[in-house]
Amino acid sequence: MAISRADLFRGRFRSEPTALQAPSAAPQALEARIGAGCLSYTGTDCRMCGDHCDHGAIRFRPLGRGRWLPIIEEGGCTGCGDCATVCPVKAVTMEAVSA
């Protein structure tokens, strides 16, 4: 069983498929989407999703008056879901990307 240090601290574990486990159908690529309920849109300085994105795919552009616009860099999101798990209002969702 291969466990990365980051996965260990986040409570996620990966296991290698055994001979008895058949690999599932081709996995769909996922990408993060930030909904209208994001705290940054309302002027609350949150940035939890950006802090937990190991790939730096989420950036924040200032809008003025304490408001920030979270932007997901095109092609930067790996679909790991770290940002969605830490969002306090569940505004970040993982959606399938059409290839």
Secondary structure, 3 states (H helix, E strand, C coil): CCCCHHHHHHCCCCCCCCCCCCCCCCCCCEEEEECCCCHHHHCCCCCHHHHHCCCCCEEEEEEECCEEEEEECCCCCCCCCHHHHHCCCCCEEEEECCC
